[in-house]
Amino acid sequence: MILSICPNPSIDCTIELDSLNVGMLNRIDSKVETYSGKSLNVAMGVARLGEESFATGFMFDDHGRMFEHVLKKDGVKYNFIYNEGRARVNYKIIDKRSMLTEINDRGETVKREKQLELIEYVKDISKTAEIAVMSGSLPKGVTPEFYGEVLSVIPENVKVIVDTEKANMLSAIKSREIFMAKPNQRELESFAGTSVYTLKDMVKAAGKYLDMGVKNVLVSLGADGAVLTDGTDSYYCKSASVAVNSTVGAGDCMVAAACVGLTKGVPMHELLRMSVAAGTAAVTTSGTNLFYKDKYNEIYSKIYSQKI
């Protein structure tokens, strides 16, 4: 079973405009609302690739049943720690130039007793997991140390994958062995404290994670593909050329495919290929909709990993 831990679920409202004119009237061409969150996207991606998926994390009374409906539709099992109030709403504004502007809400405060409740639940449910993923931001009232608190109770034999900002990542790394970190290029540069321009730069910058005990680093590069390194071997896989509808959630789909690859025991270069195929398939769908298996298979057949 692949466990996904979502500390900060969101309603993603994707708005498409002809152009975004700041300080002026803008008219919407289309609007799509989806019930998601980074780890929930991972959970649904895992299910679409045919593996057993279980989602947990914080949830909110006002919108929780809608999130559960979406997960149930994809065959994801779930159990959440419920809080009063509403889920946050994140706005993704896309203009015809394919520029993405994001406005993210912080949502409701999660009290300490609820935080402790989730820690105890993760301690119990993770005993049956093969892989555990924790990703995304934290709600109000929750400090970066919470990442470490949650991950420290997961059994040592469970492979842990983390996709989050620097402060949360550092907390995670200090708490236990992290099998894989999944930064994008901006997050990689922030963590390493340096700019990267070439594939070799990326491998070198990823060494900052590896030096702190992370076993593998998967760097998502958007339309350019991804890099995977364990410090000894490094691979690059270029994305297939596709029509881009929305890049939102593509990194989460990469993580989902990496989880599935790990359960199947595929070698590094194949795991990277699977990840890029899922991420590329995700950008062909509108809004924050995830990839579809047939599109994933089509793209997977067209791409290959190469050693750096």
Steps between C-alpha positions, in 0.01 A plus 500: 500500500617853416408751770453869417499755783339832407537770767333780302224401253374765260225585258688597185315751287660519154399810303585545133516852354588647164759708685554605862482877531605613847294787636237463226183304434562137398239268351514124556505266200464186712515393864564153647489409870668186629536357849864417552824565685847375405486169687139439396610541138768240566243263650273528197793465259609179673148360470483587129817298450338200665664490845331499841476856627402640840466870587501671838572844641296796617153569363234765565130471580365736232645322196623163625230288340586639156865401542393153610270469198788578263731249668234230505440550128866414434496203737715662768437388858516780759460610858551862606539699819212748477517865605244778525463746213566489130775376270720769349446613141801538267458699180696402188468769232609397150511743210524416129876547510509193727616715792391369840426732792426332833324650803500256792277528806631397843169361623389423855713451811561139608520464877778309674272221622405428139867495401571241769201297383639482146844400628348210693290392204799504264696293752231234482403499130860517372574156645331350192661737248784429260548866406385820672479839330467832681485812289378855480463796733375511857181667629495787745597401852739228380877556507761338269597267786173317435652336192763339719248405767282314251777327308688391814217262598503312168681163519859500374425238233252733327649708217414867555468755218479873576401789273485833681669835559839541667403543868265199492757296308772571756265388778427179311867426435590546865228259612593181312646358177327650198503265203418768242466879487312651206589868451429704190782719367403801713486288815830333413670838462351624828609191689851490354547877514620521141370554148500206258523519122611160374418138582835465674418809708179330609675180599755701698230705674307180581810395692386735779207266567715190464764635739224535763396135464234503226547190284362626166409838353243537220511850349198600291579741215158565353495470122870406502441172684678391819827391657545211744818444700617293796848654507654208312280474191310789341247495218309753293172442315357757261124549480308413186369791295131543591236770499509659846164574663612542862822425690324489839544162671760368255764466771257305718434260214876450466514400866207260453676323214825486699311328783361242260844446347645436845234241580587321177874516570589662167854637447572873533480584132158332469370667814597837353336413170176406677508823700550723197228315308249566779601863541481562126162327471371722780566825311275387214192520724319820595499663842644280773366179347752218518634279223308216339657155472470477120681834455765391748561180302519692173762744632695230684554318170656812346755608761826360633745576778867569438793493739653835590 
